[in-house]
Amino acid sequence: QVQLVESGGGLVQPGGSLRLSCAASRSISSFYVMSWHRQAPGQQREFVAHVTSGGSTSYVDSVKGRFTISRDNAKNTVYLQMNSLKAEDTAVYYCNARNTRDDMIYWGKGTLVTVSS
């Protein structure tokens, strides 16, 4: 079992930045692909970015060049640096951990990001 706790959400103006954090309750250094997803009001949850245990990253096209995912295995924490935020980035952001050995998936409860002037 892995518990995930997101933090760092809030209200930011368009063009601003936020850094989200996801703290895991146990080591994520091996076997876990960590990712961020988001769900805007009235829409389905969508993939935003992932980082493998080896550090490879992938992003949805809409955030490429603006968001950066990273992981600190020593702190069991994953980050999402979000720059040049737009109103359409407004959503609840969820952290996800997938164990590549058994495909077990864990979700955090989410943190709300609101981009508005």
N, C-alpha and C positions, 0 to 999 in steps of 0.2 A: 504494500500500500504506500502511496505517496500523497501527501497533502500539499496543496499548492495555494499560496496566498499572494494575491496581486495587490499592488499599491502604486501610488503615483498619479492616479487620475485626477481630474479636476476641470475647472473652467479656464479656457485660454482663448485669446483673440486669434482671428485668422492671421496666419503668418508666424505665429508663435511656436514654441517648442515645449515638449513634455518628455520626461523619461519614466517609463513604466518599469516596475520591478516585479519579479515573480520568485518568491522564496519557496524552495522545496523542503519537505520535512526530512529527507534523506539524501544520500549522495546521488547525484545525477551525472557523475563523470563518465560512466560507462553505460552503454546499451540504450540510453534514453535520447530520443529525438525530442527537442523542446520546440514548441511553436506558440505563436500568438494568433488568435482569431478574434473577430469582432462581430457584433450584432447591432445593427442600427434599428431604430423603432420601426416596427412593421415589416422588417425584412428578415431573411434567413441569416444564420450565422455563416460567416465566410472566413476563409483562410487569409491571413495577412503575411506571415513569415515563419520560417523555421530555421533551426540550426542543429546540425547533427553533432554527435559526440566528437567527431573529428574537426568540427568548426566550419563545415560547408553550410552555406546559407542559400535560401531561396525566398523570393518575395512575389506577392501579387503585383501585377503591372501597375496598378493605381498608386502604389506607395514606393515604387523603385526610385532611387535617388533622393528620397525624403526620409525614409525610415531605415534604421539600422538595428538588427538583432544581434545580441552577443550573449555569451554565457561566461560565468565565473564559477568553474567547477569547485574551487576551494571554498566558495561561499554558498554553494548549492543554489545559485541565483541566476536567473535569466533576465535580460533587460531588453527593452524596446525604446530606442531613442527616436523620437518623432519630431521632425523639423518641418518648417513651412506648412503648418497644419491648415487644413481647409474645413469649411463647414461640413462637407461630406465625410469627413473623418469622424464626426460625432457618432459615438457608439459605446456600448459596453464592451470592453476588451477582456478576453479570457486567455488565460495561460493553459497550455496543454502539454502533458508529458506522455510519450509513447515508448513503452519498453519494447525494443526490437527483438528481444528473445521470445516473448510470449504474446506480443501485441496488446498487452493490457494498456488501457488509456485512462488517464486521470485528468480531471478538469478542476480549475479554481472556480471561485464564485464570481469573479469579474470585478472590474473597476471601471467607473463611468468617465468617459472623456467627452467633454462638451466644447465645441469650437464655435464661438459666437462673439460678436461685437456688442 
